[in-house]
Amino acid sequence: MPKVQVKICGITSLADALASVDAGANLLGFNFYSQSPREISEAAAAKIRAQIPKRVKVVGIFVNRLTADVITLRKSLALDLVQLHGDEPPETVAELARSAPVIKAFRLETDFPLATLDEYPGVFAYLFDGANRGQYGGTGRTTDWDVARRAAQGHRVILAGGLKVENVAAAVRIVRPYGIDVASGVETKPGKKDPGLVREFIQEVRRAEKK
């Protein structure tokens, strides 16, 4: 099994970014959604972006933003990937996927039809998050691992939602995802990462992927 990609999401400070890099994170997420407690401004993101080594990929998270806005921010910040975490229709996703690798997020419920993924054929990966009506990510709720496991057998899946040090190893062993995404599970408060928890979280992923 290839190495599970670990994404630390909701980065709001240079200290958190560098601590995550030092701990072995593969991707860092900047959240540009105005309703998120982890929202970051373009200016703040630019300062942090300049300090991130090339081996670590940077992801911009957007919720129902205009395509032009996403493209502009992606270029100005040299974002490696774009994560669409809202209700973006297949046409919008396809348009953006022509200019950047796109991660399309879904709020996963038990009855989620996996055929939905086929409506978004051009994306880089599918992210499964915990469902919470009216909230786009960062809910801290676990998602349906069985649905995610079945999806991961034929798709590049990034698992999110309620993951933390205590359960991430089980998630990796059960789902066998392409990637793992965490925000609230390694925080002392929304937007403030705990370096010790980040390191321990990534160590748990590395241990689990070997089994």
C-alpha positions as CSV (number, residue, x, y, z in Angstrom):
1,M,0.0,0.0,0.0
2,P,1.4,3.4,-0.9
3,K,2.1,6.0,1.8
4,V,-1.1,7.6,3.1
5,Q,-1.1,11.3,2.4
6,V,-1.8,13.3,5.5
7,K,-3.4,16.7,5.1
8,I,-3.5,19.1,8.1
9,C,-6.4,21.5,7.3
10,G,-7.3,24.9,8.6
11,I,-3.8,26.3,8.9
12,T,-4.0,29.9,10.2
13,S,-0.4,30.6,11.4
14,L,3.2,30.1,10.2
15,A,4.0,28.3,13.5
16,D,1.3,25.8,12.9
17,A,2.3,25.3,9.2
18,L,6.0,24.7,10.1
19,A,5.1,22.4,13.0
20,S,2.9,20.3,10.6
21,V,5.7,20.2,8.1
22,D,8.2,19.1,10.7
23,A,5.8,16.4,11.9
24,G,5.6,14.9,8.4
25,A,2.5,16.4,6.8
26,N,2.1,15.9,3.1
27,L,-0.5,18.6,2.5
28,L,-1.5,21.8,4.3
29,G,-5.0,23.3,3.8
30,F,-5.9,27.0,3.8
31,N,-9.6,27.7,4.3
32,F,-11.0,30.6,2.4
33,Y,-14.6,30.1,3.5
34,S,-15.9,33.2,5.3
35,Q,-18.1,31.2,7.7
36,S,-15.3,29.0,9.0
37,P,-13.6,29.6,12.3
38,R,-10.4,28.6,10.4
39,E,-10.8,31.2,7.7
40,I,-7.5,32.8,6.5
41,S,-7.0,35.9,4.5
42,E,-5.2,35.9,1.1
43,A,-2.5,38.2,2.6
44,A,-1.9,35.9,5.6
45,A,-1.9,32.8,3.5
46,A,0.6,34.4,1.1
47,K,3.1,35.0,3.9
48,I,2.8,31.4,5.1
49,R,2.9,30.0,1.6
50,A,6.3,31.5,1.0
51,Q,7.8,29.5,3.8
52,I,6.4,26.0,2.9
53,P,8.9,23.7,1.2
54,K,8.1,22.3,-2.2
55,R,7.7,18.8,-1.0
56,V,4.6,19.8,0.9
57,K,1.5,20.5,-1.2
58,V,-0.8,23.5,-0.4
59,V,-4.5,23.2,-0.8
60,G,-7.0,26.0,-1.0
61,I,-10.5,25.2,0.4
62,F,-13.4,27.0,-1.1
63,V,-17.2,26.8,-0.5
64,N,-19.5,27.8,-3.4
65,R,-17.1,30.5,-4.6
66,L,-17.2,32.0,-8.1
67,T,-15.0,30.0,-10.4
68,A,-13.1,33.2,-11.3
69,D,-12.3,33.9,-7.7
70,V,-10.9,30.4,-7.2
71,I,-8.8,30.6,-10.3
72,T,-7.4,34.0,-9.2
73,L,-6.5,32.9,-5.7
74,R,-5.0,29.7,-7.0
75,K,-2.7,31.6,-9.3
76,S,-1.7,34.3,-6.8
77,L,-0.9,31.9,-4.0
78,A,0.5,29.1,-6.2
79,L,-1.9,26.6,-4.7
80,D,-1.1,23.1,-5.7
81,L,-4.7,21.8,-5.4
82,V,-8.1,23.3,-5.0
83,Q,-10.7,21.7,-2.6
84,L,-14.3,22.4,-3.4
85,H,-16.3,21.9,-0.1
86,G,-19.7,23.2,-1.0
87,D,-22.5,22.4,-3.4
88,E,-20.6,23.0,-6.6
89,P,-22.3,21.3,-9.6
90,P,-20.4,18.9,-11.8
91,E,-20.1,21.7,-14.5
92,T,-18.3,24.0,-12.1
93,V,-16.0,21.2,-10.9
94,A,-15.2,20.2,-14.4
95,E,-14.3,23.7,-15.4
96,L,-11.9,24.2,-12.5
97,A,-10.4,20.7,-13.0
98,R,-9.2,21.8,-16.4
99,S,-6.9,24.3,-14.8
100,A,-5.9,22.7,-11.4
101,P,-6.1,19.4,-9.6
102,V,-9.5,19.4,-7.8
103,I,-10.5,17.6,-4.6
104,K,-14.3,17.5,-4.4
105,A,-15.7,17.1,-0.9
106,F,-18.9,15.3,0.0
107,R,-20.7,15.3,3.3
108,L,-21.2,11.6,3.7
109,E,-24.4,10.0,5.0
110,T,-25.0,6.3,5.3
111,D,-27.3,6.2,2.3
112,F,-24.8,8.2,0.1
113,P,-25.0,6.8,-3.5
114,L,-21.5,6.0,-4.7
115,A,-22.7,6.6,-8.3
116,T,-22.6,10.3,-7.4
117,L,-18.8,10.2,-7.8
118,D,-19.2,9.3,-11.4
119,E,-20.8,12.7,-12.0
120,Y,-17.3,14.3,-11.2
121,P,-15.0,12.2,-13.4
122,G,-12.2,14.8,-13.8
123,V,-11.3,15.4,-10.2
124,F,-8.0,14.5,-8.6
125,A,-9.6,13.0,-5.4
126,Y,-12.9,12.7,-3.5
127,L,-12.9,13.9,0.1
128,F,-15.5,12.3,2.5
129,D,-16.5,14.5,5.5
130,G,-18.9,14.1,8.3
131,A,-22.4,15.2,7.6
132,N,-23.9,18.1,9.6
133,R,-26.8,19.9,8.1
134,G,-25.9,23.5,7.2
135,Q,-22.2,23.2,8.0
136,Y,-19.5,22.8,5.4
137,G,-16.7,20.7,7.1
138,G,-15.0,21.1,10.4
139,T,-17.9,19.4,12.2
140,G,-15.7,17.0,14.2
141,R,-18.2,14.3,13.3
142,T,-17.0,11.0,11.9
143,T,-18.1,9.9,8.5
144,D,-19.4,6.5,7.4
145,W,-16.2,4.5,7.1
146,D,-17.9,1.6,5.3
147,V,-19.2,3.8,2.5
148,A,-15.7,5.3,2.3
149,R,-14.1,1.9,2.3
150,R,-16.2,0.8,-0.7
151,A,-15.5,4.0,-2.5
152,A,-11.7,3.7,-1.9
153,Q,-11.6,0.4,-3.7
154,G,-12.1,2.1,-7.0
155,H,-11.4,5.8,-6.4
156,R,-8.8,8.1,-4.8
157,V,-10.4,8.9,-1.5
158,I,-9.4,11.3,1.2
159,L,-11.1,10.5,4.6
160,A,-12.0,13.4,6.9
161,G,-14.5,14.0,9.7
162,G,-13.9,13.4,13.4
163,L,-10.5,11.9,13.0
164,K,-8.1,12.1,16.0
165,V,-5.2,10.3,17.5
166,E,-7.5,7.7,19.2
167,N,-9.3,6.6,16.0
168,V,-7.1,7.4,13.0
169,A,-5.2,4.1,12.9
170,A,-8.5,2.2,12.8
171,A,-9.7,4.5,10.0
172,V,-6.6,3.8,7.9
173,R,-6.8,0.1,8.4
174,I,-10.6,-0.1,7.6
175,V,-10.9,2.4,4.8
176,R,-7.4,2.1,3.2
177,P,-7.8,5.7,1.8
178,Y,-5.4,7.6,-0.4
179,G,-5.3,10.3,2.2
180,I,-6.3,11.4,5.7
181,D,-7.6,14.9,6.5
182,V,-7.7,16.4,10.0
183,A,-8.5,19.9,11.4
184,S,-10.4,19.9,14.8
185,G,-8.9,16.6,15.9
186,V,-5.4,18.2,16.4
187,E,-6.5,21.5,17.7
188,T,-6.5,23.2,21.1
189,K,-9.2,25.6,19.7
190,P,-10.5,26.2,16.2
191,G,-7.6,27.3,14.0
192,K,-4.9,26.6,16.6
193,K,-3.0,23.4,16.1
194,D,-1.4,21.4,18.9
195,P,2.1,20.4,17.6
196,G,2.2,17.4,19.9
197,L,-1.1,16.1,18.7
198,V,-0.2,16.7,15.0
199,R,3.0,14.7,15.4
200,E,1.2,11.9,17.3
201,F,-1.6,11.8,14.7
202,I,0.8,11.4,11.8
203,Q,2.7,8.8,13.7
204,E,-0.5,6.8,14.2
205,V,-1.2,7.0,10.4
206,R,2.3,5.7,9.6
207,R,2.0,2.8,12.1
208,A,-1.4,1.8,10.7
209,E,-0.5,1.9,7.0
210,K,2.1,-0.8,7.6
211,K,-0.4,-3.3,8.8
